[in-house]
Amino acid sequence: MDEKEVLLTQEGYDNLEKEVEYLKTEKRAEIAERIKVALGFGDLSENSEYDEAKNAQAANEIKIAELENKLRYAKIIDESEIDTKTVQVGNTVKLFDIEYEEELVYTIVGSTEVDLAQNRISNESPIGAALIGAKKNQIVEVEVPAGIVKYKVLSITK
């Protein structure tokens, strides 16, 4: 199975490593303790605490495998290679929404680092994908469920 490369900033990569470490150490120990306590309740056929703990253990192991896979296929974005001539992953882009006449600012990141509360959007999202390669003052059309939205690229920064 061919895996897709995962674009990450150095900060995003470091955060994934920390999360894997937490899941492998603290979280595993916590779940193991829950299983141990649940085993003390006796009959496993009617022991919901045991079932819940085993399900949590399985979910934790799946999460560890997913994160390790992302780390394995990670491509760390070299900030020194990011330019501001065209939009690329790692750039912060100021846009003007032509229909609503308002300015928006987005940082384009890999799908693993999306954080809508901080306006960090994926390069794979409709807006992110449409912006990749755009230049300053270019009008970009984005197909969204409600139709076509037009943005003017006001600035591109690192």
Rosetta blueprint (number, residue, H / E / L):
1 M L
2 D L
3 E L
4 K L
5 E L
6 V E
7 L E
8 L E
9 T L
10 Q H
11 E H
12 G H
13 Y H
14 D H
15 N H
16 L H
17 E H
18 K H
19 E H
20 V H
21 E H
22 Y H
23 L H
24 K H
25 T H
26 E H
27 K H
28 R H
29 A H
30 E H
31 I H
32 A H
33 E H
34 R H
35 I H
36 K H
37 V H
38 A H
39 L H
40 G L
41 F L
42 G L
43 D L
44 L H
45 S H
46 E H
47 N L
48 S H
49 E H
50 Y H
51 D H
52 E H
53 A H
54 K H
55 N H
56 A H
57 Q H
58 A H
59 A H
60 N H
61 E H
62 I H
63 K H
64 I H
65 A H
66 E H
67 L H
68 E H
69 N H
70 K H
71 L H
72 R H
73 Y L
74 A E
75 K E
76 I E
77 I L
78 D L
79 E H
80 S H
81 E H
82 I L
83 D L
84 T L
85 K L
86 T E
87 V L
88 Q L
89 V L
90 G L
91 N L
92 T E
93 V E
94 K E
95 L E
96 F E
97 D E
98 I L
99 E L
100 Y L
101 E L
102 E E
103 E E
104 L E
105 V E
106 Y E
107 T E
108 I E
109 V E
110 G L
111 S H
112 T H
113 E H
114 V L
115 D E
116 L H
117 A H
118 Q H
119 N L
120 R E
121 I E
122 S E
123 N L
124 E L
125 S L
126 P H
127 I H
128 G H
129 A H
130 A H
131 L H
132 I L
133 G L
134 A L
135 K E
136 K L
137 N L
138 Q L
139 I E
140 V E
141 E E
142 V E
143 E E
144 V E
145 P L
146 A L
147 G E
148 I E
149 V E
150 K E
151 Y E
152 K E
153 V E
154 L E
155 S E
156 I E
157 T E
158 K L
